[in-house]
Amino acid sequence: MGESRPLHAFATLPAASVCAAVAALLTALSGRYGYHRDELYFLVAADHPDWGYVDQPPLTPLIAKASSTVFGDSPAGLRVAGTLACVLLVLLVTAVARELGGDRRAQTLAAVCAATSTFVLAVGHMVSTATYDLVAWLAISWLFLRLLRSREPRWWVAVGAAVGVGVQNKYLVAMLVAALLIGLVVAGPRALLRSPWLGVGVAVAVLIAWPNLWWQEQNGWPQLTVAGGIVADDGTENRVLFVPQQLLFLSPLYVPVCVAGWLRLWRGPEVGWARAVAWAYPLLCLQVIGTGGKPYYALPLLLVLLAAGCVPALGWLGRGARRVRRGLFAGAVALTVAVSLAVALPVLPPGALGPIAAINPEQGEQVGWPELADAVAAGWQLVPAGERASSVVFAQNYGQAGALARYGPARGLPAPYSGHMSFADWGPPPDSATGRVLLLRQRGSGGGTGRYFRGCRQVGRVDNGEHLDNEEQGAAVLLCSGTTEPWSRLWPRLRHFY
């Protein structure tokens, strides 16, 4: 196993320049389209602070609330936090390249490749659990590399702290921990596993994560139910799309750099101390495929391989026919930028999003929420004024409910109710709400929810005005005369996780 060499100076100015360019781009586009359904949900969740929610830990809603409070209650204000996370992510990828022996040129290349990849820009544009999950995974990977390179076991404490914070955002970090630890068992140096500092790191991780873990235990581990539903609904599709989506979300043109990075970690004598990470990537892929998880779960380690591959990539660029090679690589970066901008960021008119939404549905989920609230408000006007105090607006999913919570008050709508995800914990309506029910039905859901309401008739339909076929386009607005049973008895049956 090769010994590590002294680190090169950090490429401060080039990395800062890349970060400034990314921040400027994301800031300029942050107010286009509108909120994403998850962002609307996070904002409502933040108004119900708790140590956990049925589908996520509390960190992302807290960050969403803080960003909106400090920078403005708007999509642009909310997304400042996502922009800062993206900047931090680029710096971490740069630091990983440096940790693996990259000089200023290799670090700069790593920063450019990370900043132009589709997934990094996509999660930097929106506030999502994936935004901070990606940062947490890269921070853990960087700290783990420091641990391996220095063989200083006290780095376990920092690794544990990063893991604890990561768990407060998303439990997926457990997959990374498992892959890295197994890689360390296989490739060494195993002496690090015998250090008492590992126990200290585990204790720190558990201490930081404990409030949410306690909340989940007290509530019957609902997040496992949510995860099981995702696998049941999408597991087969996720397995089929695992390789294509990884290539697309990173960039197909960066794949040779990632392959070179993996080979370097696997057999390069100068980074032999990091071979555990070469083992970790296929181990992580096996976990994701085996559990039917989303393909992007493995992307953080792919970014580590990308950073590792920048040294051999520069070596390739410096060999024969350098002008041709550099031209090809510059063209690959330019093409990646063009594709990433179209797929990840709101650069196209909303009406032209159809083909893009087929690749990245999250783009389409930022369009049409005010129009949805308009359709519901028109239906609410059909409720007699004298009955409105005892009537209820019921949305079938958290995106609808979040949109109505955001845009409904300005349109004279009452606070919405929903049985979806944590909205079920913030209900039910009082049993005294015996009036009418304005039901916003999810498109393609059939009449499942409708059987709990009486005398329903369709009074409207959602139209985003852009002819964009997103999840809510064409959703039906129904006006019902009431419920079949009191709300308290119906609520357990109205609750759903997917």
N, C-alpha and C positions, 0 to 999 in steps of 0.2 A: 504494500500500500504506500503510495507516494506521500511525501511530506508537503505541507502547505508552504507557500512562499509569502514574504511580506506583501501586504496589500498595496496596490497602486493608490494614488491620491484620488479622492472622489471627484468625479467630473461635475463640479458644482455649477459652473456657468452653462455648459451645454444642457445639463438636466434641468436647470432652472428655466432655460429658454424654451425647452420642450413643454415643460409644465405651464409656463405662461401662455404659450400658444394654445394648449388644450383648454386651459381655464377661460381664455378669451372666446374660443369657439363655443364651448358649452354655455357660457354666460349669454352670448349673443343669441343662442337658439333656445334658451331655457323657457322663454315665455310663449313659444309657438305651440299650436294645437291646444293644449290644456292639460289638466290633471290626468294621470293614469288611474285606473280603478283602484289599484293597490294604494296609491298615495291618498286618495279620498278615504280609504279605510283606515290608514295609519293615523290620519288627522282626527277621525272620530275616536279611534282607540286611545289616542293620547289624551282625549278629554275624559277618559275612564281609566286613569292610571292604576296599574296593578303590577304585581311581580311577574305576570305572565298572561297570555291569552291562549285560546284553544289551539291556535294554529301557529303561534310564534312566541318567542321570548319578548321582553319589553324594549330592547335597545332601539330598534328602528323607529317605533312610534315616538319614543322620547326624543330622538334626534330630529324627527320630522317636526315635532312641536317646537323644539328649540330653534330650529332654522327658520320656521315661519314666524316665530315671535320676534326674533332678532332682525331678520332680513325682509320681512313683509309677508302678509297673509295672501300669498299669490303663488302660482306655479313657479315663477322665477325666484321668489324668496325661499320657497321650500327647497328648491333644487340647488341652492348654494351649497348645502351640505353634501349633495351628490358630487358637485364639482370639486369640492375640497377633498372628498374621498378619492376621486379619480386622480387628482394631483398627487396625493399621498401614495396611491398605488404605483404610479409611474416612478416615483422616487424609490419605492421599495424594489421594483424590478431593477432599477439602476444599481441599488445597493447589492442585490443578489448577484448581478454580473460582476461587481467589484469583488464580492466575497469569493467568487469562483475564479479569481485571478485576472479579471478583465481590466485592461488599461482604460484611459479616458476615451479612446475611440470605441472600444467594445461597450463601455457603459453608455456612451451616447447612442450607439446603434440599438442597444437594448431599450433605452428610453423611447426612441423613435418607433421601434416595432411595437412596443406595448401601447403607446399612445395612439397608434393608427389602427390597432386591431378592432374588429367590429364589436366584440363583446365588451371590451373596456369602455369604449365610447357609449355603448348602449346603457350600461349600468351607471356610467357617470352622468348621463343625461337625466335619468329618473332616480327618484329615491325608492329603493327596494331593499329587501333583506339581502339580495344578491350583491348589492352595492358594497355593503359593509362586510359581507361574508368574504368577498374577494380580497378586501384589504386585510382582514383577519388571517386568511390562509397565507397570503404573501408575507405578512409579518411573522407568523409562526415558522414558515419555511426559511426566512432569512435568519431568524434567531436560532433555528435548528442547525443551519449551516455554520453559524458562528460557534455553536457548541461543538460541532464536529471538527471544524478547522483548528480551533484553539485547544480542544480537549480539556477545556476548563469547565468542570461539572456545575459550577455555580450558574451557568447560563440556563440550567434547567428551571430556575426560578422565573426568569424572564419568559421562557417558553410557556411555563404553567400560567403565568399572568395573562399572556396573549390568548391561550386556550380558554381560560375562564371568561374573558371578555367576548371571545368568539361564540361561546355557548350562550351567552346572554343575547346574542343576535340570531343564531341559528344552530341547531344541533348537528348539522352536516359536518361541522368541524371534527366530530368524532371519527369520521372516515379518514380524514387526513392524519389524525393522531395515530390511528391504527396502522395506516400504511407506512408512516415514518418509523414507528416503533418496530414493526416487523422487518422493515428494511434494515434497521440498525441491528436487530438480532441476527439477520442473515449475513450482512456485510461488515458489521462492526463500525467503529471500535466498541466491543461489548463491555469494556471496562466502564464506560459511561453509564451502563445499565446497573452496575453494582454500587454506584455512588449514592450515599444518603441524600445528596442534593436532589436526586430524582424524586424521592419521597416528599421533599419540601416543595418541589414544583407541583406535584400532584395535589398536595394539600392547598397550595395557593389557588390552583385551578378550581378545586371543589369549593373553596371558600367564596370565590368570586361568583361562581355559577350557582351556589346553593340556593339563594332566594327563589330563582325561577324553578330549579329542580324541586324544591319543596312545594311550590305552587302547583306544579304539574302532578306531583304525588297526591296532594290534597284533593285535586280535582279529577283523579282517575286517569291521568296521562292521556288527555284528549289529543295531544299532538301525535301520538302513535296512531290514533284512529284516523286523523287527517292524512298522515303519511300512507297508511294502508289504503285509503281511498284513492290517493294519487296513483299508487302503484296499480290498483285494480283497474282504474280508468285508462291510464296512459302507459303502463309498464311495457307492454309489447311494442308499442310505437316507439317508446324511448330507446328500447334495445335496438330496434331496426335503424333508428336515426343516430345512434351513438357516434359512429365515426363521421358520417356526413356533417352533422351539426357541429362537432368539435372543429372540423376543418373550416367550415364556413364562418363560425363565430370568432375564430382566431384570425385566419386568412389562409386560404390554400397556398398562397405564394410564400408564406412563412414556414410551411411544413418542413422544407429541407433544413432550415435553421434549427427547428426543434429536433429533428432526427439527428443532426450533427451534435446538438447539445446532449441528447441522451447517450449517444455513442461515446462522447467525451467523458461523461460521468461514469459510464460503464467500464471504460478501458483506458482512459487518459491517465498517465502516471502522475501528472502534476495535480490532478484533482481526485486521486484515488481515495482520499479520505472522505469524499462525498458520495461514494458508490451507493450508500444506503438510499439516497434520493433517486438514483437510477432504478433501484428495486421498487421504490414507493409508487412511481407512476403506474406501472402495470398492475400493481396490487390495488391501487385506487380504482383503476378502470374495472377490474374484476368485481370490486364491491359495488360500483355504480351499475354495471350491467346485471349483476346478480340480484340486486334489489329493485331493478327497474327504475332507477332514479333518472333524473333529467340529465341529458348529455353534458350540459354546461357545468355540472358538478365537478368534473375532472379538469376544467380549464385552468384553475389556479396553478396546478403543478405543471401544466403545459407552458405557462408563462415562465416558470422556473427553468424548464428545458430551453425555452426561447432565449433566456438570458445566458444560459450556459453555452448555447450555440453561437453566440456572437463572436467569440474568439476564433473558432475555426472558420466562421463565415468571413471574417476579415482576412484570414489567411488565404482563403479561396479567392477573394477579390484582389489580393495582392500578387497572385501568380500570373502566368502567361496570359496574353490578350487582356491586360488589365482594363483597358478602356472599354472593350466590349462587355466584360463581366460587370464592371461598375455601371455601365449603361443598362444592362439587363436588370440589375438589382434596383437601380433607381426607378426603372419602369415598373418593377414589381411593387415597390413602395407606393408609387403614384397611383397605380391601379387599386391597390389595397385601400388607399385613402378615399378614392372615388366610391368604391363599393361600400366602405364603412359609413361614409357620409349618407349615402342613400338608404342603407339598410338600418342604421342605428339611430340616426338623428333626423329631426323634423325639417328637412330641407325642401321637400316636395310639397306642392299644394295638397291639402287633405284629399281632394277628389282624385288625385293621381296615386293614392296609396294602395290601391287594390293589389297589384303584383307584389309590392313590398310587404304588405300585411300577410301575404301567404308565406313569406319567409320569416318575418319577425312580427307576429301578431300583436306584440306590445305597442307597436307604432299605432295601429288602428284603435287600440284601447284608450288613446288620449283624445279621441274625437267624439263629439256628440253628447256630452253630458249636460250642458245647458239645454239642449233641445229635448233631451229626455225629461228634464224637469219641466219644460214647457208642456209636454204632452200630459204629464201627470197633473199639472196645474189646471189644464183645460178640463180634465176629468173631474177634478175637485170642485170646479165651478158648478157641476151638475148636482152636487150634494146640496140639498136645501140648507139655507143659512142656519135655520133653527136646529138642524141635526148635526152640524159640524163639530160641536163640542164633544159629542159622544161617538164620533166616527173616527176611523183609523186609516192611515195610509200604510200599506204593507208591501214591502219589496221582497222579491224572491232571492236576490243575492246581495252580497255585501257591496259590490260596485254600485248597483242601483241605489241601495240605502245610503251609501256614502255620498253619492251625487245629490240625492234629495236632502241630506243633511247640510250640504254645502250650498246648494242653489235654491232649495225649497223656501226658506224664510223670505227671501226677496220676492217670491211669487205667491206668498200667502199660504204656503203649505205648513201643516203641523209637522212635528218631528216624526220621521219615519220609523217603522218597526220592521224587523226581519228575523227569520229563524236561522240565518246563515252564519256560520263561524261564530265569532264572539258577539255579534249583534244579538244572538239568542240570549246571552248573559245580561244584556242591557234591556231586555223586555221582561215579561210580556206586557201588552197593554192592560190596564185595569179591567176587571170584569164588569165595571160600570160602563165600559165602552161598548154599549149594545147597539149603536147606530150602524151606519153603513161602513163598508170596507172598500176602499179603492185599492185594487190589487194590480201591481205591476208584475206581470208574468214574464219569466225568462223565456227567450225565444227557443223553440224546440223542446220545451219542457212538458208539453202535452197538458193534460188536465189534472195532474197529480195533486198539486196544491189546491186547485179549485174545489175539490170535493169537501173541503173544510168550510166552504162559504156557500151561502144560499143566494139564489136569484141573481146570478152573475150574468152580465151582458157586456159585450165589448163596446167601449165608448171612445177608444183612441188607439193609436199605434205610434211607436217611436220612429222618427225619421231624422237622421243626423243632417240631412240637407246636402250631403256630399256624395250620395250614392255609394257610400263605403260600407261594405258588407262586414261590419265588425260584430262583436258578440251581442250587442244590444239593438242593432238595426232590426226594425220590424217587431220589437217586443210589444206585446199587447197590453193595453190598459183596460181593466175590467172594473165595472162598478157593481158591487154586490150589496144585497139588502141586509146582510148580516152574517154572523158565524153560525155554524151548526151546533156548537157548544160554547160554554164560557171560555174566554181566552186562557185562563189558568189550566183548564183541562186539555185544551188543544195544543198548548205550547210544546210539550215534549214531542208531539208528533210533527210539529212544524219545524223543529230544529233539524238542521242537516249540516254536514261538514264538507260536501263536495257536490 
